[in-house]
């Protein structure tokens, strides 16, 4: 284990449903599952907090699964079951609809203010796949060959779609030791492995009479949440390593760090749980690593053991020729 983060401050929160939506400069942005139309700003030194309640331009949307992301200067409110994407200027309470019924989706990653990567499902094969939505042309382009099927094309391809806007996208499989890195255009692809040894998803599937698939037994989940930052992938690993202490594993969450331009494992570190609470969400900025545990927001200082691997600060597409 390496020791790249040092705990600095803890900030109390009013509920345990917060998640990181983004950051910019001296501000962190949080969404909340309990109050899905709230948008919270916390300063990076963890001294003040402000929450605003967003007012969509069309309050009649049949929302079922709202999420919020922020990439300065905008925040995005979206629900792929409607499907709708709204965009607002950070500081404004009134997000406006920029996409309505263009594409149904499960996950969204921001490429730029008018382009989004989506994880959706093929109408023909029912397999999960990635897509790109361009607002200017109202065009949805499908990329069915990026995600690789092993068993059923749904559960075995489950995972997290994340972005480092202006640089790259990544998709981390939940049930196998693989992650994919792509250019923002989803056209150039690199495939890497995590240090876990689960090459094939350990899942058992039953096909129902209506054609849908159902998980037959609890799956072996390998990877949980992940974050991209300046050429590094931070991944929350869920399986104990061969040489890891059982006691540490019971009391801490493990973050593995990988480079995104080559098959290179930087190292792993423990985040010891606060009051028995597991890690809910995490985020990284230039100098700090932030974690949410229950009703607590914790800041850690990032040391040179990690920051020396950061790519240059200016957002630049590493796939550019």
C-alpha positions in Angstrom: 0.0 0.0 0.0 1.1 3.5 -0.8 0.3 6.6 1.4 -0.6 9.4 -1.1 -3.4 11.1 0.9 -3.3 12.6 4.4 -6.6 13.4 6.3 -7.0 17.1 7.0 -10.6 18.2 7.8 -14.1 16.8 8.3 -17.3 18.7 7.5 -20.8 17.7 8.9 -23.7 17.3 6.6 -27.5 17.1 7.3 -28.1 13.8 5.6 -26.3 10.8 4.2 -27.6 11.0 0.6 -25.1 13.4 -0.9 -22.8 12.5 -3.9 -20.2 14.5 -5.8 -21.4 16.3 -8.9 -18.2 18.1 -9.8 -15.8 20.9 -8.8 -14.2 24.1 -10.1 -11.6 26.3 -8.5 -12.4 26.7 -4.8 -15.9 25.1 -5.0 -17.2 21.5 -4.7 -20.6 20.6 -6.1 -22.9 18.0 -4.6 -26.1 16.4 -5.6 -28.5 14.6 -3.2 -30.6 11.5 -3.7 -33.0 12.5 -1.0 -33.6 16.0 -2.6 -32.8 15.3 -6.2 -33.5 18.8 -7.4 -31.0 20.4 -4.9 -27.6 21.7 -5.9 -25.1 22.2 -3.1 -21.9 24.2 -3.1 -19.2 23.6 -0.5 -15.9 25.5 -0.5 -12.8 23.3 -0.9 -11.5 24.3 2.5 -14.8 22.9 4.0 -15.8 26.0 5.9 -19.2 26.9 4.2 -22.1 25.2 2.5 -24.9 26.6 0.3 -27.8 24.7 -1.2 -30.2 26.0 -3.9 -33.3 24.1 -5.2 -33.5 23.9 -8.9 -36.7 24.8 -10.9 -36.8 23.1 -14.3 -38.4 25.0 -17.1 -41.0 22.3 -17.4 -42.2 21.1 -14.0 -44.4 18.5 -15.6 -41.6 16.0 -16.5 -42.4 12.5 -15.1 -39.0 12.3 -13.2 -38.1 9.0 -11.7 -34.3 9.0 -11.5 -32.8 12.5 -11.4 -29.0 13.0 -11.3 -26.9 16.2 -11.3 -23.5 16.8 -12.8 -21.5 20.0 -12.9 -18.7 20.9 -15.4 -18.0 24.6 -15.1 -19.7 26.9 -16.1 -22.7 24.7 -16.3 -24.6 22.1 -14.3 -26.7 19.4 -15.9 -29.9 17.8 -14.5 -30.9 14.6 -16.3 -33.2 11.6 -16.1 -32.7 8.9 -18.8 -36.1 7.3 -18.1 -38.0 10.4 -19.4 -35.6 11.0 -21.2 -34.4 14.6 -20.6 -31.3 16.7 -20.1 -31.5 20.2 -18.6 -28.6 22.7 -18.5 -28.2 25.7 -16.2 -25.4 28.2 -15.5 -23.9 27.5 -12.1 -25.4 30.1 -9.8 -28.8 30.0 -11.6 -31.8 28.1 -10.2 -33.5 27.7 -13.6 -32.1 24.9 -15.8 -33.4 24.8 -19.3 -34.3 21.7 -21.4 -31.6 21.0 -24.0 -32.6 17.5 -24.9 -36.0 15.8 -24.7 -36.8 12.3 -25.9 -33.6 12.2 -28.1 -32.4 9.0 -26.4 -33.2 6.8 -23.4 -30.2 6.1 -21.3 -28.9 4.7 -18.0 -25.8 6.8 -17.5 -24.5 10.1 -18.8 -21.0 11.6 -19.0 -20.3 15.2 -20.1 -18.0 15.6 -23.1 -18.6 19.3 -23.5 -21.5 21.7 -23.0 -23.4 20.4 -26.1 -22.1 16.8 -26.3 -22.7 13.8 -24.0 -21.6 10.2 -23.9 -24.5 7.8 -22.9 -24.8 4.3 -21.8 -27.9 2.9 -23.3 -29.4 -0.3 -24.6 -29.7 -1.7 -28.1 -33.4 -1.9 -29.3 -32.4 -4.9 -31.4 -30.0 -7.1 -29.3 -30.9 -5.6 -25.9 -27.2 -5.5 -25.2 -25.7 -2.5 -23.3 -23.8 -0.1 -25.5 -22.3 3.4 -25.6 -23.6 6.3 -27.6 -22.9 10.0 -28.2 -25.6 12.7 -28.2 -24.7 15.9 -30.1 -27.2 18.7 -29.3 -26.4 20.9 -32.3 -27.4 18.2 -34.8 -29.9 16.4 -32.5 -27.9 13.4 -33.5 -27.4 10.2 -31.5 -24.6 8.0 -32.7 -24.3 4.4 -31.5 -21.1 2.6 -30.7 -22.1 -1.1 -30.3 -18.5 -2.5 -30.5 -16.9 -0.7 -27.5 -18.4 -2.7 -24.7 -17.6 -6.5 -24.9 -20.2 -9.1 -24.2 -19.2 -12.2 -22.2 -22.5 -13.8 -21.1 -25.8 -12.0 -21.5 -24.9 -8.6 -22.8 -26.6 -6.8 -19.9 -25.4 -7.7 -16.4 -22.0 -8.8 -17.6 -21.5 -5.4 -19.3 -22.6 -3.4 -16.4 -20.2 -0.7 -15.1 -19.6 3.0 -14.7 -19.3 5.6 -17.5 -17.1 8.5 -16.4 -15.4 11.5 -18.1 -12.6 13.9 -17.6 -14.1 16.6 -19.9 -11.8 17.7 -22.8 -9.5 14.8 -22.2 -11.1 11.3 -22.3 -13.9 9.0 -21.3 -13.7 5.7 -19.4 -15.9 2.7 -18.8 -15.1 0.4 -15.8 -16.8 -3.0 -15.8 -18.5 -3.8 -12.4 -18.0 -7.6 -12.6 -14.6 -8.1 -14.3 -11.1 -6.7 -14.1 -11.3 -4.4 -17.2 -11.6 -0.8 -18.0 -11.8 1.0 -21.3 -10.5 4.4 -22.1 -11.7 6.3 -25.2 -11.2 9.6 -26.9 -14.0 12.1 -26.4 -15.3 11.2 -29.8 -15.5 7.5 -28.7 -13.5 6.6 -31.8 -10.1 5.6 -30.4 -10.1 3.0 -27.7 -7.6 1.6 -25.2 -8.3 -1.5 -23.0 -6.6 -2.1 -19.7 -6.9 -4.5 -16.8 -7.1 -3.9 -13.1 -5.0 -5.9 -10.6 -7.9 -8.2 -9.7 -7.9 -11.6 -11.4 -11.6 -11.8 -12.3 -11.3 -12.0 -16.1 -14.9 -13.3 -16.6 -17.9 -11.9 -14.8 -19.0 -14.3 -12.0 -22.8 -14.0 -12.6 -25.6 -16.5 -13.1 -28.5 -15.4 -15.4 -32.0 -16.7 -16.0 -34.0 -15.7 -19.0 -37.6 -14.9 -18.2 -40.5 -15.8 -20.5 -40.8 -12.2 -21.8 -37.1 -12.3 -22.9 -35.8 -10.2 -20.0 -32.8 -11.5 -18.0 -32.7 -11.9 -14.2 -29.8 -12.3 -11.9 -30.1 -15.8 -10.4 -27.6 -15.4 -7.6 -25.8 -12.5 -6.0 -22.9 -11.5 -8.3 -19.3 -11.1 -7.4 -18.7 -7.4 -7.8 -15.2 -6.3 -8.6 -15.3 -2.5 -9.1 -17.5 0.1 -7.5 -17.3 3.8 -8.2 -14.4 5.5 -10.1 -13.1 8.9 -10.9 -10.9 10.3 -13.7 -8.5 13.1 -13.1 -5.6 14.4 -15.2 -4.7 11.0 -16.8 -5.3 8.9 -13.7 -8.2 6.5 -12.9 -9.1 6.2 -9.2 -11.1 3.0 -8.7 -12.8 1.7 -5.6 -12.0 -2.0 -5.5 -14.4 -4.4 -3.8 -12.4 -7.6 -3.6 -9.6 -8.2 -1.0 -6.2 -8.7 -2.4 -4.1 -11.9 -1.7 -1.7 -10.0 0.6 -4.1 -7.6 2.2 -4.9 -7.6 5.9 -8.4 -8.9 6.7 -8.7 -6.4 9.6 -7.8 -3.5 7.3 -10.2 -4.7 4.7 -13.1 -4.8 7.2 -12.5 -1.3 8.4 -11.4 0.6 5.2 -12.2 1.1 1.6 -9.5 0.5 -1.0 -8.7 2.9 -3.9 -6.6 1.5 -6.7 -4.9 4.0 -9.0 -4.1 3.5 -12.7 -2.7 5.5 -15.6 -5.0 5.9 -18.6 -2.4 6.1 -21.4 -0.7 2.7 -20.7 -1.1 -0.5 -18.7 0.4 0.9 -15.5 -0.8 0.4 -11.9 0.3 3.3 -9.7 -0.7 1.8 -6.4 -3.4 1.4 -3.8 -4.4 3.1 -0.6 -6.8 2.7 2.3 -9.5 5.1 3.3 -10.5 4.2 6.9 -14.2 4.4 7.5 -15.7 7.1 9.7 -18.0 5.8 12.5 -18.4 2.5 10.6 -19.8 4.2 7.5 -18.8 2.9 4.1 -17.5 5.2 1.4 -20.5 6.7 -0.5 -18.8 8.9 -3.1 -15.3 10.4 -3.7 -13.8 13.2 -5.8 -10.3 14.5 -6.6 -9.0 18.0 -7.4 -5.5 19.4 -8.0 -4.4 19.2 -4.3 -7.1 17.3 -2.5 -9.0 14.0 -2.3 -12.6 14.3 -0.9 -14.7 11.5 0.4 -18.3 11.2 1.6 -19.1 8.9 4.6 -22.6 8.9 5.9 -23.2 12.5 7.1 -19.5 13.5 6.8 -17.5 15.1 4.1 -13.7 14.5 4.6 -10.8 16.3 2.9 -7.4 14.6 2.4 -4.3 16.3 1.1 -2.9 14.7 -2.1 0.9 14.0 -1.8 3.6 13.7 -4.4 3.2 9.9 -4.5 0.1 10.6 -6.6 0.4 14.1 -8.0 3.7 13.3 -9.8 1.7 11.1 -12.1 -0.8 13.8 -13.1 -0.7 14.9 -16.7 -0.4 18.6 -17.5 -3.1 20.8 -16.0 -4.6 22.1 -19.2 -7.3 19.8 -20.5 -5.9 18.2 -23.6 -7.2 15.2 -25.5 -4.3 12.6 -25.1 -5.7 10.8 -28.2 -5.0 13.8 -30.4 -2.5 13.0 -33.1 
